[in-house]
Amino acid sequence: MERQTAIAIEHIKKVFKHKNASGKAALKTAVDDLNLEIKKGEIFGLLGPNGAGKTTTIRMLTMLTQPTEGKIMYGGYDTAKDSKAIKAMIGVVPQHINFDQDLTVGENMQLHGRLQHMEPKWREKRIKEMLEYVELEDCVNDGIRSLSGGMKRRLLIVRALMHEPQILFLDEPTVALDPQVRHRIWDLISQLREKGVTVVLTTHYIEEAQTLCDRVAIMNKGHLIALDTPQALQRRVGEYVAEWMGNGTRQLKFFSTSEGARKFAYALGHEGILARKANLEDVFVELTGRKVI
Protein backbone atom coordinates (compact mmCIF):
# COMPACT_ATOMS: atom_id res chain seq x y z
CA MET A 1 0.00 0.00 0.00
CA GLU A 2 1.30 3.44 -0.96
CA ARG A 3 2.30 5.51 2.05
CA GLN A 4 0.75 8.93 2.51
CA THR A 5 2.86 12.04 2.19
CA ALA A 6 4.15 13.53 5.45
CA ILE A 7 6.04 16.48 3.91
CA ALA A 8 5.74 17.93 0.42
CA ILE A 9 8.56 20.22 -0.73
CA GLU A 10 7.61 22.15 -3.85
CA HIS A 11 10.17 24.11 -5.87
CA ILE A 12 11.90 25.61 -2.85
CA LYS A 13 14.82 27.94 -3.35
CA LYS A 14 16.94 29.74 -0.78
CA VAL A 15 19.10 32.73 -1.70
CA PHE A 16 21.40 34.45 0.78
CA LYS A 17 23.16 37.77 0.64
CA HIS A 18 26.93 37.41 1.05
CA LYS A 19 30.24 38.92 0.02
CA ASN A 20 32.00 37.36 -2.93
CA ALA A 21 35.74 36.74 -3.30
CA SER A 22 36.23 40.42 -4.20
CA GLY A 23 34.43 41.53 -1.03
CA LYS A 24 31.45 42.88 -2.97
CA ALA A 25 27.82 42.26 -2.02
CA ALA A 26 26.39 39.34 -3.96
CA LEU A 27 23.71 36.65 -3.83
CA LYS A 28 24.38 32.98 -3.12
CA THR A 29 21.90 30.21 -3.91
CA ALA A 30 22.11 27.54 -1.19
CA VAL A 31 19.14 25.45 -2.39
CA ASP A 32 17.86 25.60 -5.95
CA ASP A 33 14.42 24.32 -7.09
CA LEU A 34 14.20 21.40 -4.67
CA ASN A 35 11.23 19.05 -4.95
CA LEU A 36 10.73 16.18 -2.49
CA GLU A 37 8.02 14.05 -0.92
CA ILE A 38 8.75 12.43 2.41
CA LYS A 39 6.37 9.59 3.23
CA LYS A 40 4.65 8.94 6.55
CA GLY A 41 6.41 6.37 8.69
CA GLU A 42 9.65 6.21 6.72
CA ILE A 43 13.20 6.97 7.75
CA PHE A 44 14.37 9.46 5.15
CA GLY A 45 18.05 10.28 4.81
CA LEU A 46 19.39 13.58 3.51
CA LEU A 47 23.03 13.32 2.46
CA GLY A 48 25.49 15.73 0.94
CA PRO A 49 29.03 17.07 1.32
CA ASN A 50 29.62 20.37 3.08
CA GLY A 51 27.98 23.19 1.13
CA ALA A 52 25.47 20.87 -0.54
CA GLY A 53 22.46 22.66 0.94
CA LYS A 54 21.18 19.99 3.30
CA THR A 55 21.53 22.10 6.46
CA THR A 56 19.67 24.98 4.79
CA THR A 57 16.97 22.53 3.71
CA ILE A 58 16.52 21.26 7.27
CA ARG A 59 16.39 24.84 8.56
CA MET A 60 13.56 25.56 6.11
CA LEU A 61 11.74 22.34 7.02
CA THR A 62 11.91 23.21 10.73
CA MET A 63 10.96 26.86 10.08
CA LEU A 64 14.19 28.37 11.34
CA THR A 65 14.26 30.17 8.00
CA GLN A 66 11.76 30.63 5.18
CA PRO A 67 12.32 29.71 1.53
CA THR A 68 13.02 32.55 -0.89
CA GLU A 69 10.71 30.75 -3.33
CA GLY A 70 8.45 27.70 -3.24
CA LYS A 71 6.53 26.15 -0.37
CA ILE A 72 6.68 23.35 2.18
CA MET A 73 3.49 21.55 3.17
CA TYR A 74 2.84 19.28 6.18
CA GLY A 75 -0.44 17.72 5.15
CA GLY A 76 -2.71 20.71 4.70
CA TYR A 77 -0.42 23.07 6.62
CA ASP A 78 1.93 25.56 4.98
CA THR A 79 5.13 26.49 6.86
CA ALA A 80 4.70 30.11 5.75
CA LYS A 81 1.22 30.39 7.30
CA ASP A 82 0.72 27.63 9.87
CA SER A 83 3.97 27.47 11.84
CA LYS A 84 2.26 27.04 15.22
CA ALA A 85 0.28 23.99 14.09
CA ILE A 86 3.32 22.45 12.42
CA LYS A 87 5.56 22.96 15.45
CA ALA A 88 3.15 20.80 17.45
CA MET A 89 3.61 18.05 14.83
CA ILE A 90 7.41 17.94 14.77
CA GLY A 91 10.32 17.22 17.08
CA VAL A 92 13.87 18.37 16.46
CA VAL A 93 17.07 16.74 17.72
CA PRO A 94 19.97 19.14 17.09
CA GLN A 95 23.53 18.10 16.37
CA HIS A 96 24.89 20.04 19.33
CA ILE A 97 23.97 19.29 22.94
CA ASN A 98 21.72 22.15 24.06
CA PHE A 99 20.49 21.20 27.52
CA ASP A 100 20.50 23.73 30.36
CA GLN A 101 23.64 22.58 32.16
CA ASP A 102 22.45 24.02 35.48
CA LEU A 103 19.30 21.85 35.55
CA THR A 104 18.85 18.16 36.26
CA VAL A 105 17.69 15.62 33.69
CA GLY A 106 14.13 15.81 35.02
CA GLU A 107 14.15 19.61 35.13
CA ASN A 108 15.31 19.80 31.50
CA MET A 109 12.46 17.50 30.51
CA GLN A 110 10.00 19.57 32.53
CA LEU A 111 11.21 22.74 30.81
CA HIS A 112 10.72 21.22 27.36
CA GLY A 113 7.23 20.03 28.29
CA ARG A 114 6.25 23.50 29.47
CA LEU A 115 7.57 25.06 26.25
CA GLN A 116 5.38 22.59 24.36
CA HIS A 117 2.37 23.64 26.51
CA MET A 118 1.86 20.11 27.78
CA GLU A 119 -0.66 19.67 30.58
CA PRO A 120 1.01 18.80 33.93
CA LYS A 121 -0.35 15.24 34.23
CA TRP A 122 0.52 14.39 30.63
CA ARG A 123 3.93 15.99 31.04
CA GLU A 124 4.74 13.92 34.13
CA LYS A 125 3.51 10.74 32.44
CA ARG A 126 5.61 11.34 29.32
CA ILE A 127 8.76 12.18 31.27
CA LYS A 128 8.48 8.87 33.13
CA GLU A 129 7.74 6.94 29.91
CA MET A 130 10.53 8.55 27.91
CA LEU A 131 13.23 8.14 30.55
CA GLU A 132 12.27 4.48 30.97
CA TYR A 133 12.33 4.06 27.18
CA VAL A 134 16.05 4.94 27.07
CA GLU A 135 16.89 3.46 30.49
CA LEU A 136 17.61 6.81 32.12
CA GLU A 137 14.89 6.74 34.78
CA ASP A 138 17.51 6.43 37.54
CA CYS A 139 19.16 9.66 36.29
CA VAL A 140 16.10 11.89 36.66
CA ASN A 141 17.68 13.88 39.51
CA ASP A 142 21.22 13.86 38.12
CA GLY A 143 22.86 16.91 36.60
CA ILE A 144 23.40 17.00 32.84
CA ARG A 145 27.17 17.25 33.32
CA SER A 146 27.24 13.81 34.96
CA LEU A 147 25.89 12.05 31.84
CA SER A 148 28.07 10.36 29.24
CA GLY A 149 27.94 11.44 25.59
CA GLY A 150 25.75 8.50 24.64
CA MET A 151 23.33 9.18 27.50
CA LYS A 152 23.02 12.81 26.41
CA ARG A 153 22.25 11.75 22.83
CA ARG A 154 19.52 9.37 24.00
CA LEU A 155 18.10 12.12 26.21
CA LEU A 156 18.08 14.58 23.29
CA ILE A 157 15.99 12.15 21.25
CA VAL A 158 13.39 11.41 23.92
CA ARG A 159 13.13 15.08 24.88
CA ALA A 160 12.09 15.76 21.29
CA LEU A 161 9.57 12.90 21.50
CA MET A 162 7.88 14.09 24.72
CA HIS A 163 4.94 15.80 23.01
CA GLU A 164 4.42 12.78 20.67
CA PRO A 165 5.41 14.44 17.38
CA GLN A 166 4.44 12.81 14.11
CA ILE A 167 7.74 13.76 12.49
CA LEU A 168 11.22 13.76 14.05
CA PHE A 169 14.24 15.57 12.61
CA LEU A 170 17.62 14.12 13.58
CA ASP A 171 20.71 16.19 12.76
CA GLU A 172 23.85 14.04 13.09
CA PRO A 173 22.39 12.01 16.00
CA THR A 174 25.47 9.83 16.55
CA VAL A 175 28.31 12.29 15.90
CA ALA A 176 31.41 11.61 18.02
CA LEU A 177 29.93 8.47 19.61
CA ASP A 178 31.78 5.17 19.82
CA PRO A 179 30.46 2.29 17.63
CA GLN A 180 28.71 0.47 20.48
CA VAL A 181 26.71 3.54 21.53
CA ARG A 182 26.04 4.43 17.88
CA HIS A 183 24.41 1.05 17.30
CA ARG A 184 22.27 1.55 20.37
CA ILE A 185 21.03 4.86 18.94
CA TRP A 186 20.33 3.07 15.64
CA ASP A 187 18.12 0.58 17.50
CA LEU A 188 16.22 3.46 19.08
CA ILE A 189 15.66 5.15 15.71
CA SER A 190 14.44 1.88 14.15
CA GLN A 191 11.95 1.46 16.99
CA LEU A 192 10.51 4.90 16.19
CA ARG A 193 9.70 3.76 12.65
CA GLU A 194 7.87 0.75 14.10
CA LYS A 195 5.77 3.19 16.14
CA GLY A 196 4.81 5.08 12.96
CA VAL A 197 7.03 8.14 13.50
CA THR A 198 8.42 9.72 10.33
CA VAL A 199 12.16 10.32 10.75
CA VAL A 200 14.23 12.76 8.69
CA LEU A 201 17.92 12.06 9.22
CA THR A 202 21.05 13.96 8.22
CA THR A 203 24.34 12.20 8.78
CA HIS A 204 27.97 12.15 7.73
CA TYR A 205 28.12 8.42 8.48
CA ILE A 206 27.18 6.75 5.20
CA GLU A 207 26.89 3.37 6.94
CA GLU A 208 24.24 4.93 9.18
CA ALA A 209 22.11 5.97 6.21
CA GLN A 210 22.58 2.62 4.51
CA THR A 211 21.53 0.74 7.65
CA LEU A 212 18.58 2.88 8.73
CA CYS A 213 17.02 4.68 5.79
CA ASP A 214 14.13 3.52 3.64
CA ARG A 215 15.09 6.17 1.07
CA VAL A 216 18.00 8.53 0.65
CA ALA A 217 18.22 11.91 -1.08
CA ILE A 218 21.67 13.07 -2.16
CA MET A 219 22.25 16.79 -2.60
CA ASN A 220 25.19 18.56 -4.21
CA LYS A 221 25.70 22.29 -4.75
CA GLY A 222 22.10 23.08 -3.84
CA HIS A 223 20.54 20.52 -6.19
CA LEU A 224 18.93 17.13 -5.64
CA ILE A 225 21.02 14.72 -7.72
CA ALA A 226 19.67 11.33 -6.60
CA LEU A 227 16.70 9.92 -4.69
CA ASP A 228 15.94 6.25 -4.09
CA THR A 229 16.41 3.36 -1.70
CA PRO A 230 20.04 2.67 -0.74
CA GLN A 231 19.86 -0.64 -2.61
CA ALA A 232 18.50 0.95 -5.80
CA LEU A 233 21.16 3.68 -5.69
CA GLN A 234 23.85 0.99 -5.49
CA ARG A 235 22.36 -0.82 -8.50
CA ARG A 236 22.27 2.46 -10.37
CA VAL A 237 26.06 2.73 -10.54
CA GLY A 238 26.89 -0.97 -10.21
CA GLU A 239 26.61 -3.49 -7.39
CA TYR A 240 30.30 -4.38 -7.42
CA VAL A 241 33.40 -2.22 -7.49
CA ALA A 242 37.12 -2.48 -8.11
CA GLU A 243 39.03 -0.13 -5.81
CA TRP A 244 42.67 0.92 -5.88
CA MET A 245 44.93 3.87 -5.16
CA GLY A 246 46.08 5.85 -8.18
CA ASN A 247 47.73 9.28 -8.41
CA GLY A 248 47.34 9.61 -4.66
CA THR A 249 43.56 9.21 -4.68
CA ARG A 250 41.10 6.34 -4.36
CA GLN A 251 40.00 5.06 -7.77
CA LEU A 252 36.71 3.22 -8.33
CA LYS A 253 35.29 1.32 -11.28
CA PHE A 254 31.79 -0.18 -11.03
CA PHE A 255 30.47 -3.46 -12.42
CA SER A 256 27.13 -5.24 -12.49
CA THR A 257 28.66 -8.56 -11.44
CA SER A 258 31.35 -9.69 -9.01
CA GLU A 259 33.00 -11.64 -11.83
CA GLY A 260 33.40 -8.45 -13.87
CA ALA A 261 35.03 -6.65 -10.94
CA ARG A 262 37.40 -9.58 -10.28
CA LYS A 263 38.41 -9.89 -13.93
CA PHE A 264 39.15 -6.18 -14.13
CA ALA A 265 41.21 -6.32 -10.94
CA TYR A 266 43.21 -9.27 -12.25
CA ALA A 267 43.80 -7.64 -15.65
CA LEU A 268 44.86 -4.33 -14.13
CA GLY A 269 47.38 -6.12 -11.96
CA HIS A 270 47.68 -3.12 -9.67
CA GLU A 271 49.17 -3.78 -6.25
CA GLY A 272 46.55 -3.47 -3.55
CA ILE A 273 43.52 -3.49 -5.91
CA LEU A 274 40.38 -4.81 -4.25
CA ALA A 275 37.24 -6.25 -5.86
CA ARG A 276 34.24 -6.06 -3.54
CA LYS A 277 30.53 -5.34 -3.21
CA ALA A 278 29.70 -1.65 -3.59
CA ASN A 279 28.21 0.36 -0.73
CA LEU A 280 26.35 3.64 -0.41
CA GLU A 281 29.55 5.58 0.22
CA ASP A 282 30.89 4.44 -3.17
CA VAL A 283 27.68 5.65 -4.78
CA PHE A 284 27.97 8.98 -3.01
CA VAL A 285 31.55 9.55 -4.19
CA GLU A 286 30.64 8.51 -7.74
CA LEU A 287 27.69 10.91 -7.92
CA THR A 288 29.20 13.92 -6.17
CA GLY A 289 32.90 13.49 -6.76
CA ARG A 290 33.41 14.14 -3.06
CA LYS A 291 33.30 12.35 0.27
CA VAL A 292 30.88 13.36 2.99
CA ILE A 293 32.92 15.66 5.26
Secondary structure, 3 states (H helix, E strand, C coil): CCCCEEEEEEEEEEEEEEECCCCCEEEEEEEEEEEEEEECCCEEEEECCCCCCHHHHHHHHCCCCCCCEEEEEECCEECCCCHHHHHCCEEEECCCCCCCCCCEHHHHHHHHHHHCCCCHHHHHHHHHHHHHHCCCHHHCCCEHHHCCHHHHHHHHHHHHHCCCCCEEEEECCCCCCCHHHHHHHHHHHHHHHHCCCEEEEECCCHHHHHHHCCEEEEEECCEEEEEECHHHHHHHHCCEEEEEEECCEEEEEEECCHHHHHHHHHHHCCCCCEEEECCHHHHHHHHHCCCCC
